[in-house]
């Protein structure tokens, strides 16, 4: 349990993560399953090709009728239980997602009703794979400003709905899932610093170039990615964000106990750790089991590391995200 929350305006008001949760839909597809699925469409790939280039061995797809809010509901309930809180304690819900349940209302409002947390603030945030890092930064600012005592910050995606299964280079990379944290006001520092960036000139290297108008889809509603361009950009911007957030917090690379990056590609993740001179033993890796779950990947990996006993109270943790937009950012926190 955290100590009593300081009053709004108190200079000692901080935000701390008090609980984590995650959820993967039951339907698990191994690389062998994807090989068979693509073969039925006349496309070739292999387990060795996928693992060598990405580190991914399996991913989870939601069943028809299961939406982002449904996955988020499971993750939020687990996070609330871990924090010793109930839905009645929540006064802010932010859902980071690129695959919302509807055009509107927000997935956060739909989730709010399923949770029974009706009446609190609720909204979605769209920064693709950086979404959770962005959302956590926003919630941190709102807690520190005094308007929020207890927030649910969620990443939830059903990326299987926007994949092009005629493109073997992208459809094997992504999966569905959700992760959540409870963020509470505290008189002890938790989130130490945040660093967020975006550069719209890179829109074309990772996007879903479609929209809905007049009851029809305009453009292409499936994911497009220039993998080489994303790789080159990702490693550089993640390194710069990591160094900037450390400088803001007055910490060094040696102070980081765990690096929890966006789980997209093992080579990007390892490259980031090496640039920071962090041993790979400090890198939290879950991409092998769920693929790239976009905004859900960072809280998913965080929850797995917490529940396995690796990340413990008192550890310093760096969270990093990079995604379409092009967006990127980092959060440094004492857990």
Helices and strands as residue ranges (DSSP letters): E 14-23, E 28-30, H 31-39, H 47-54, E 58-60, H 68-83, G 87-89, E 92-96, H 107-115, E 121-125, G 128-130, H 131-145, E 150-158, G 159-162, H 168-171, E 176-186, E 191-198, G 200-205, E 206-207, E 210-213, E 216-219, E 224-225, H 227-249, G 253-255, E 258-261, H 266-275, G 280-282, H 287-290, G 294-296, H 297-307, E 316-323, E 327-334
